[in-house]
Amino acid sequence: MKPIFIAGPCVIESAELLDSVAARLCDINRKLGTNIIFKASFDKANRTSLHSYRGVGLERGLQMLDNVRRKWGLQLITDIHEAWQAEPVGEVVDVVQIPAFLCRQTDLIVAAAKTGRVVNIKKGQFLSGADMRYPYQKAMEAGAEEVWLTERGNSFGYNNLVVDFRNVADMLDFAPRVIMDCTHSVQRPSAANGTTGGDRKFVPSMALAAKAFGANGYFFEVHPTPDTAKSDGPNMLYLDQLEEVIKTLL
């Protein structure tokens, strides 16, 4: 199965950021023959602090994502946090994503499935790969035609994650498409004085290790200047490094 790639900033910060990332993704697509799906969140509902930046909101965010599609011709993916968001999101994006913390929320999964879009369910930090059989079945039984699963690490004590790559192989036993989230898996949740820390230097290795276990999709949050990003900066990959990482995977 040909690998898929998902990339984009963690959260919508500005139209200028979306354009700069989209332009680079289109350039990579032309050079490498890939079809990178553009990712950005209109709202980050699970931020560590009440004072953390959340995004531009549903209505404006969907308009900005639709502008990316129209201007750059990229497919889109974004996440939802409440069931009522599924229908309007499904009218704009190609893939509706279920956040890891919410992967057991039945109403959310059912609503995503009913959009007719691909549903990408991120594995909870508290679940094994084998446990993801049940969210996968929920989505399929609710009418989804295609469901992807995404590995993003497991909680390891406090403020840390560890990846058991056997989860990738375990999920492939029942889901044909398993994606490695190479950037969220290097997070250190809530470990940076009220924000999430991380270590981006491990991102390329996470991708290669997942490939060895059979992953057929890769998820990268990218930013031109991650250290100034409004969300997840420490674990995001520099945008200008993405092409080389994808080359190693191809």
WOCOR-V805718 format. One record per backbone hydrogen bond with DSSP energy under -0.5 kcal/mol. CO is the residue of the C=O (numbers start at 0). NH is the residue of the N-H. E is the energy in kcal/mol with one decimal. If there is no record, write none. Layout:
co=(CO/CO)
nh=(NH/NH)
e=(E/E)
This chain:
co=(3/4/5/6/7/9/10/13/14/15/16/17/18/19/20/21/22/23/24/25/26/27/28/36/37/40/41/42/43/48/53/56/57/58/59/60/61/62/63/64/65/66/67/67/67/68/74/75/75/76/77/79/81/82/83/84/85/86/88/88/93/94/94/95/96/96/97/98/99/101/103/104/105/106/107/108/109/111/111/112/117/117/118/118/119/119/120/123/124/127/128/129/130/130/131/132/133/134/135/136/137/138/139/145/147/148/149/150/153/159/161/161/162/163/164/164/165/166/167/168/169/170/170/175/176/177/177/178/178/179/179/180/182/183/185/186/187/187/194/196/198/199/201/202/203/204/205/206/207/208/209/209/210/215/216/217/218/218/219/219/220/222/222/224/225/231/231/232/233/236/237/237/238/240/241/242/243/244/245)
nh=(217/36/219/38/221/40/12/17/18/19/20/21/22/23/24/25/26/27/28/29/30/31/32/6/76/11/56/44/46/51/43/60/61/62/63/64/65/66/67/68/69/70/71/72/73/72/37/93/94/39/96/98/84/85/87/88/89/90/91/92/117/77/96/119/79/98/121/101/102/104/105/108/109/110/111/112/113/114/116/115/95/119/120/147/97/121/149/126/154/131/131/132/133/134/135/136/137/138/139/140/141/143/142/118/120/178/122/180/161/155/153/163/164/166/167/168/169/170/171/172/172/173/174/177/148/215/216/150/180/181/218/184/185/186/198/160/190/196/191/187/201/202/205/206/207/208/209/210/211/212/212/214/213/3/179/5/181/182/7/221/236/225/238/227/228/234/235/235/199/222/240/241/241/244/245/246/247/248/249)
e=(-1.9/-3.0/-2.8/-2.1/-1.9/-1.1/-0.5/-1.9/-2.4/-2.3/-2.3/-2.7/-2.6/-1.4/-2.4/-2.4/-1.8/-2.3/-2.5/-2.2/-2.1/-3.0/-1.8/-2.6/-2.2/-2.7/-2.3/-0.8/-0.8/-1.4/-1.9/-2.1/-2.7/-1.7/-2.3/-2.4/-2.5/-1.8/-1.5/-2.0/-2.4/-2.6/-2.7/-0.5/-0.6/-2.1/-2.9/-1.8/-1.7/-1.1/-2.6/-0.7/-1.6/-1.4/-0.6/-2.1/-3.0/-0.9/-1.9/-2.5/-1.6/-1.4/-0.5/-2.5/-2.1/-0.6/-2.3/-1.2/-1.5/-2.0/-1.1/-2.2/-2.8/-2.2/-2.1/-2.5/-1.9/-1.2/-0.5/-1.3/-2.8/-0.5/-0.6/-3.0/-3.0/-0.6/-2.1/-1.8/-2.2/-0.7/-1.2/-1.6/-1.5/-0.5/-2.0/-2.3/-2.4/-2.1/-2.3/-3.0/-1.5/-2.3/-1.4/-2.1/-2.9/-3.1/-3.5/-2.8/-2.3/-2.4/-2.8/-0.6/-0.8/-2.3/-0.9/-1.0/-2.6/-2.4/-1.7/-0.6/-0.9/-1.4/-2.5/-0.6/-2.0/-2.1/-0.6/-2.7/-0.6/-1.2/-2.9/-1.0/-1.4/-1.5/-1.3/-0.6/-1.8/-2.5/-2.6/-2.6/-1.5/-1.8/-2.3/-1.9/-2.0/-2.6/-2.1/-2.0/-1.8/-1.0/-0.6/-2.4/-1.8/-1.4/-2.5/-2.7/-1.9/-0.7/-1.2/-0.6/-2.6/-0.6/-2.0/-2.4/-1.6/-0.9/-0.9/-1.0/-1.2/-1.7/-2.1/-0.6/-1.2/-1.6/-2.5/-2.3/-1.8/-1.2/-1.6)
